[in-house]
Amino acid sequence: MRPAEGVRLAPLTTLGVGGPARWFVRAGDTASVQAACAWAQERGCSLFVLGAGSNLVVADTGFDGVILQPALRGLVQRVDAGTLTLAVEAGEPWDDVVAAAVAAGFGGIDALSGIPGTAGAAPVQNIGAYGQELSDTLVDVTAVERGSGAVVTLPAGSCGLGYRRSRFREDDRNRFVITRLQLRLERGARIPSYDDLAARLRELGVSHPGPADIRRGVLEVRRSKAMVIDGRDPDARSVGSFFVNPQLTASAYAEVEAVAGRLGARAPGRPGGDGRTKVPAGWLIEHAGFPRGYTEGAVGLSSKHALAVTNRGGATARQVVELAARIKRRVADTFGVWLRPEPLFLGFGDDETVAFLRKANE
Ligand SMILES: Cc1cc2nc3c(=O)[nH]c(=O)nc-3n(C[C@H](O)[C@H](O)[C@H](O)COP(=O)(O)OP(=O)(O)OC[C@H]3O[C@@H](n4cnc5c(N)ncnc54)[C@H](O)[C@@H]3O)c2cc1C
């Protein structure tokens, strides 16, 4: 195994900021994943697993360790009594997995169309959109345990999957390299109850949408918000949503409603888990004084979506995290809500701005 040295990471991320990796390995099979883990361990250096870099902010100083990019490929489908089982290798682009399921006539992940990234990263934040989450269909995850090199199979129920959470992101952050997922889908479509998607389906003249209709509607809505990767659209040079939608207790939501009333607005909200109310973070950001298209030199907010911090060309990671921190502070000062960031931060060490971004009061 011979890792490359000094590999630039910015072009390997969708936000396009950050410095180089000291070492870089692309692993096409499980044995190469195990070898890379052992190589890093023998040298006592840190190892970070990189997918397609669509949920990652890399520090300007880069990463002083090994970047391991799983590039295992393969998608095996099995249909059995109205059920589709998919075995997907970690390096498959996620949207190809959705396209394959929809082409076979199965729903369940159709509303997750257009989410960038690899299949291997999908459990890390339990990807979700339009009322669906990976956890609805995930059966199990196969992974290499970094310390021992052992290949383990983790049932979905043991993965700690929640709203943009999992054990892979939290308690077991540096423990596993995911190499394969198994999903189980049922035939038919559950119709997501999201207004913009429902409106788009109506415009398309679809009254009883199947998985292919949902996929088409979702892709069109996402494209209109620059939430698909499109090299021609500067609003898409982002990590997607920079913050997750907060799920507020009744008293925290009442506070948001009271502030909204004073601003002459009505606070939106949908039922979240545990009797909480999920509030769109983009709405909080706009009403705290950061409109869509807000610009500060090389960084700004998408002109279509106040939730996406964008690199307008030549931005640094420092500029990105400083703007995100100003937004978080203003939302906290205005509404008493501490937004939780969605992307991961790599190479920032104990940087104060990033520590502030990670702080939550949920
Ligand atoms: C325009 C845009 C729209 C988006 N829309 C959505 C959305 O609707 N819903 C949503 O949930 N997300 C969304 N995202 C975020 C992102 O696409 C997902 O989080 C995606 O799953 C990240 O995949 P990735 O391969 O790019 O992972 P990376 O960004 O490379 O890595 C993300 C994390 O996963 C870890 N990781 C990656 N691969 C593995 C592996 N094989 N084993 C172990 N750990 C691994 C990394 O170490 C890192 O911690 C969006 C992003 C963009 C840019």
The ligand as an ORCA input file, in Angstrom:
! r2SCAN-3c Opt
* xyz 0 1
  C     -26.488     20.233     -2.431
  C     -26.557     19.298     -1.255
  C     -27.789     18.822     -0.832
  C     -27.880     17.942      0.256
  N     -29.118     17.493      0.642
  C     -29.221     16.632      1.690
  C     -30.514     16.145      2.105
  O     -31.542     16.458      1.520
  N     -30.561     15.291      3.155
  C     -29.434     14.883      3.818
  O     -29.560     14.096      4.757
  N     -28.213     15.324      3.445
  C     -28.073     16.180      2.405
  N     -26.839     16.666      2.035
  C     -25.656     16.258      2.807
  C     -24.869     15.094      2.198
  O     -25.188     14.908      0.856
  C     -25.103     13.782      2.942
  O     -24.765     13.927      4.292
  C     -24.296     12.613      2.362
  O     -24.706     11.418      2.958
  C     -22.799     12.783      2.526
  O     -22.173     11.804      1.719
  P     -20.650     11.916      1.309
  O     -20.287     10.633      0.624
  O     -20.422     13.141      0.512
  O     -19.936     11.991      2.724
  P     -18.741     12.942      3.195
  O     -19.188     14.363      3.175
  O     -17.507     12.614      2.460
  O     -18.594     12.466      4.714
  C     -19.609     12.766      5.650
  C     -19.323     11.990      6.930
  O     -19.500     10.603      6.697
  C     -18.305      9.896      7.032
  N     -18.187      8.795      6.053
  C     -18.254      8.908      4.706
  N     -18.167      7.689      4.152
  C     -18.016      6.812      5.173
  C     -17.847      5.399      5.243
  N     -17.824      4.628      4.141
  N     -17.691      4.828      6.465
  C     -17.718      5.575      7.597
  N     -17.884      6.913      7.592
  C     -18.028      7.510      6.387
  C     -17.199     10.901      6.942
  O     -16.093     10.530      7.758
  C     -17.893     12.141      7.444
  O     -17.915     12.101      8.844
  C     -26.715     17.542      0.950
  C     -25.458     18.025      0.513
  C     -25.384     18.899     -0.573
  C     -24.044     19.389     -1.014
*
